[in-house]
């Protein structure tokens, strides 16, 4: 009878320890929800300022590079697709997950580099944080997204290193995925509101 009780208690204890959603994923989901509200607030404020302006962009300010940024947007979306392919490969054969993970990182790095080049060109054309409301919102919103991309890219690199060493757990990959999909998913809304 003692054996039956202890094995029953063990099953109950194991059931309690298995969360429905891994802790890291749940924490990242909560964080992402707060960040969505932050970006929503900034984009709403930008829309209000832009709609109240007679002329947009403000006089003396450059037009934002819509076509170049569309290409950068495609790179970021492809990076999200590569990370999705990473998950699928990871579930079948972890070794095969390396190539799509590497592609996701390289596409993300290309997005960051091209956006940095865009910033330098806009600064050269006189768009600064203090030059106008466009400059203020542009560098605030796009800069905040760039910060998130840099952090997410560091997470991708860390996840890739763990994958290379054979230390990557499925829940760790899922946590990185949640943050990267947030960064990828919020960008089209930013692009549509700020660049159009």
Long-range contacts (C-beta under 8 A, 24 or more apart in sequence): 22-171, 22-174, 22-175, 23-171, 24-171, 24-172, 24-174, 24-175, 25-171, 25-174, 25-175, 25-178, 27-175, 28-175, 28-178, 28-179, 29-178, 31-179, 32-178, 32-179, 32-182, 35-148, 35-182, 35-186, 36-182, 36-186, 38-144, 39-141, 39-144, 39-145, 39-186, 39-189, 39-190, 42-137, 42-140, 42-141, 42-144, 43-141, 43-189, 43-190, 43-193, 43-194, 45-137, 46-137, 46-141, 46-193, 46-194, 47-193, 49-133, 49-137, 53-133, 56-134, 57-132, 57-134, 58-132, 58-133, 58-134, 60-126, 60-131, 60-132, 61-126, 61-127, 61-131, 61-132, 61-134, 61-135, 62-122, 62-125, 62-126, 62-127, 64-122, 64-138, 64-194, 64-195, 65-118, 65-121, 65-122, 65-195, 66-195, 66-196, 68-114, 68-118, 69-115, 69-118, 69-191, 69-195, 70-191, 71-114, 72-111, 72-114, 72-115, 72-118, 73-187, 73-188, 73-191, 75-107, 75-110, 75-111, 75-114, 76-107, 76-108, 76-111, 76-183, 76-184, 76-187, 77-184, 77-188, 78-107, 79-103, 79-104, 79-105, 79-107, 79-108, 79-111, 79-180, 79-184, 80-104, 80-180, 80-181, 80-184, 80-185, 82-107, 83-156, 83-176, 83-177, 83-180, 83-181, 86-173, 87-173, 87-174, 87-177, 90-163, 90-168, 90-170, 90-173, 91-170, 94-163, 94-166, 94-168, 97-163, 98-160, 98-163, 98-164, 101-156, 101-159, 101-160, 101-163, 102-160, 104-156, 104-180, 105-153, 105-156, 105-157, 105-160, 108-149, 108-152, 108-153, 108-156, 108-180, 109-153, 111-149, 112-146, 112-149, 112-150, 112-153, 115-142, 115-146, 115-149, 116-146, 137-194, 138-194, 141-190, 141-194, 142-190, 142-194, 145-183, 145-186, 145-187, 145-190, 148-182, 148-183, 148-186, 149-183, 151-179, 152-176, 152-179, 152-180, 152-182, 152-183, 155-179, 155-180, 156-180
